[in-house]
Amino acid sequence: MLNDKAPYIVTIFVGALAWALTHMADRLLSTPMVKYTIQEISSNSGKTVFLTFKNITRDKTFKGLQILLTASSDGVITAGAVIPVQPASEGAQPYQVAGRTFDFTFPEFQPGWQIEISADYTGSAVPSLRMSAPEQTIYAVVPSLKSFLVEYDIESLLALVFCWTVALVLIWVFARLRKPEARYD
């Protein structure tokens, strides 16, 4: 009896899992989300913070995205650079480094664009980061399961379909091997 029901149970389980994954990805995709990472690099010549920003949404463009780095009270930001990863563009306005702050405003930040920023600094702590956009809120996230599902939602669903297909084929093969052939001699 269980052998007959196993493919249905697996199908229901995989269907529920696919629905949950799709529902979660849809909710997350409707959120204006920017994934970012921060790396601190120390050397004999000083300290550098390296930031990477990526717009992982499929249909949200951020207009006037401002990124502000502020050094700790005992430090200053000495230099900086904005490095857009093609096809991204940093626009015509240059970044500004003044005392404890590094300020840059991107005219627009399209879906899939990635931008890297490096800033040399002094002080006891890594500069703090603030992001804002005048027209909308931004959900800034570090790499996690949420950001992975938003960035690779189609690939995640395809992997789930592949696993479902393999599971059904394995169940069918094992059911055929266990079932003795009927002999009518």
matplotlib code that plots the C-alpha trace (Angstrom):
import matplotlib.pyplot as plt

x = [0.0, 2.8, 4.6, 1.6, 1.3, 5.0, 5.1, 2.0, 3.5, 6.8, 4.8, 2.8, 5.9, 7.8, 4.8, 4.4, 8.1, 8.0, 5.0, 6.7, 9.9, 7.9, 5.8, 8.9, 10.8, 7.8, 7.5, 11.3, 11.3, 8.7, 11.0, 13.5, 16.7, 20.4, 22.9, 26.2, 29.4, 32.1, 35.7, 38.4, 41.9, 44.8, 48.4, 51.5, 50.4, 47.0, 43.5, 41.0, 37.4, 36.1, 32.3, 30.3, 26.7, 24.4, 20.8, 19.4, 15.8, 14.5, 12.4, 13.4, 15.6, 16.9, 17.1, 19.5, 21.0, 23.2, 26.0, 27.6, 30.6, 31.5, 34.7, 34.8, 35.3, 39.0, 39.6, 39.3, 38.7, 41.8, 40.9, 38.3, 37.3, 34.0, 34.4, 31.2, 31.1, 30.0, 27.3, 26.9, 27.8, 28.7, 27.3, 29.0, 29.1, 32.3, 32.4, 33.3, 35.8, 35.7, 37.2, 35.3, 32.9, 32.9, 29.7, 28.6, 25.2, 24.4, 22.0, 20.4, 21.1, 19.5, 18.6, 21.6, 24.1, 27.1, 29.2, 32.4, 33.7, 37.0, 37.9, 41.2, 40.7, 42.3, 40.7, 39.8, 36.7, 35.5, 33.5, 29.8, 27.6, 24.3, 22.3, 19.3, 17.2, 14.8, 11.9, 11.8, 13.0, 16.0, 16.3, 20.0, 21.0, 24.2, 24.5, 22.1, 19.4, 17.0, 19.3, 20.3, 16.6, 16.0, 19.1, 18.7, 15.0, 14.7, 17.7, 16.4, 13.1, 14.8, 17.0, 13.9, 12.2, 15.4, 15.4, 11.7, 12.3, 15.2, 13.3, 10.3, 12.6, 14.4, 11.1, 9.8, 13.1, 13.1, 9.4, 10.1, 13.1, 11.1, 8.0, 8.4, 7.3, 4.2, 4.8, 2.0, 3.5]
y = [0.0, 2.4, 1.6, 2.8, 6.0, 7.0, 8.9, 10.8, 11.7, 12.8, 14.8, 16.5, 17.3, 18.7, 20.7, 22.2, 23.0, 24.6, 26.7, 27.8, 28.7, 30.6, 32.4, 33.5, 34.5, 36.6, 38.4, 39.1, 40.1, 42.8, 44.3, 47.0, 45.1, 45.8, 43.2, 44.5, 43.1, 44.8, 43.8, 45.4, 45.2, 46.3, 46.8, 48.6, 51.7, 51.9, 50.5, 50.2, 49.3, 47.6, 47.6, 45.8, 46.8, 44.8, 45.5, 42.0, 42.9, 42.2, 45.3, 48.1, 51.0, 53.2, 56.8, 59.1, 56.3, 58.0, 56.0, 57.7, 56.3, 57.9, 57.2, 56.8, 59.9, 59.3, 58.8, 60.3, 59.0, 59.9, 58.6, 56.7, 55.3, 54.2, 51.2, 50.4, 46.8, 46.9, 47.8, 49.9, 53.6, 56.0, 59.0, 62.4, 63.6, 62.8, 61.4, 63.7, 62.9, 65.5, 64.8, 61.8, 61.3, 59.7, 60.7, 59.5, 59.6, 57.3, 58.9, 55.5, 52.0, 49.5, 45.9, 43.6, 46.4, 46.0, 48.8, 48.6, 51.3, 51.4, 54.0, 54.4, 55.4, 55.9, 55.3, 52.5, 51.1, 50.4, 53.4, 53.2, 52.8, 54.6, 54.3, 56.2, 57.0, 60.0, 58.2, 54.8, 52.7, 50.3, 47.0, 46.5, 42.9, 41.0, 37.7, 35.2, 32.7, 35.5, 37.3, 34.1, 33.3, 36.7, 36.7, 33.1, 32.4, 30.8, 28.6, 27.5, 26.5, 24.6, 22.8, 21.8, 20.5, 18.5, 17.0, 16.1, 14.4, 12.4, 11.4, 10.2, 8.2, 6.6, 5.6, 4.2, 2.2, 0.8, -0.1, -2.0, -3.8, -4.9, -6.0, -9.6, -10.4, -12.4, -15.8, -17.8, -21.2]
z = [0.0, 0.9, -2.4, -4.3, -2.2, -2.1, -5.4, -4.3, -0.9, -2.5, -5.1, -2.4, -0.3, -3.3, -4.4, -1.0, -0.9, -4.3, -3.3, -0.2, -2.1, -4.8, -2.2, -0.2, -3.4, -4.6, -1.3, -1.3, -5.0, -4.3, -1.7, -2.9, -1.9, -2.2, -1.2, 0.3, 1.7, 3.7, 3.8, 6.0, 4.6, 6.9, 5.7, 6.8, 4.8, 6.5, 6.6, 3.7, 3.7, 0.6, 0.0, -2.8, -3.5, -5.9, -6.8, -6.7, -7.5, -11.1, -11.5, -9.0, -10.1, -7.3, -8.2, -6.3, -4.2, -1.6, 0.1, 3.1, 5.0, 8.3, 10.1, 13.9, 16.0, 16.3, 12.6, 9.1, 5.6, 3.6, 0.1, -1.8, -5.1, -6.9, -9.2, -11.3, -12.6, -16.2, -17.4, -14.2, -14.4, -11.6, -13.4, -13.9, -10.3, -8.4, -4.9, -2.0, 0.8, 3.6, 7.0, 8.5, 5.6, 2.1, 0.2, -3.2, -4.9, -7.8, -10.3, -10.8, -9.7, -12.2, -11.5, -11.6, -11.4, -9.0, -7.7, -5.5, -3.2, -1.5, 1.2, 3.1, 6.7, 10.1, 13.4, 15.8, 14.0, 10.5, 9.1, 9.5, 6.4, 5.6, 2.4, 1.4, -1.7, -1.7, -3.5, -1.8, 1.1, 0.7, 2.3, 2.6, 3.4, 3.8, 1.8, 3.3, 2.3, 1.7, -0.7, -2.4, -3.1, -4.5, -6.7, -7.9, -7.7, -11.1, -10.5, -7.1, -8.6, -11.4, -8.9, -7.0, -10.1, -10.9, -7.4, -7.7, -11.0, -9.7, -6.6, -8.7, -11.1, -8.1, -6.5, -9.8, -10.3, -6.8, -7.1, -10.3, -8.8, -5.7, -7.6, -8.7, -12.2, -12.5, -14.2, -15.7, -16.5]

ax = plt.figure().add_subplot(projection="3d")
ax.plot(x, y, z, "-o")
ax.set_aspect("equal")
plt.show()
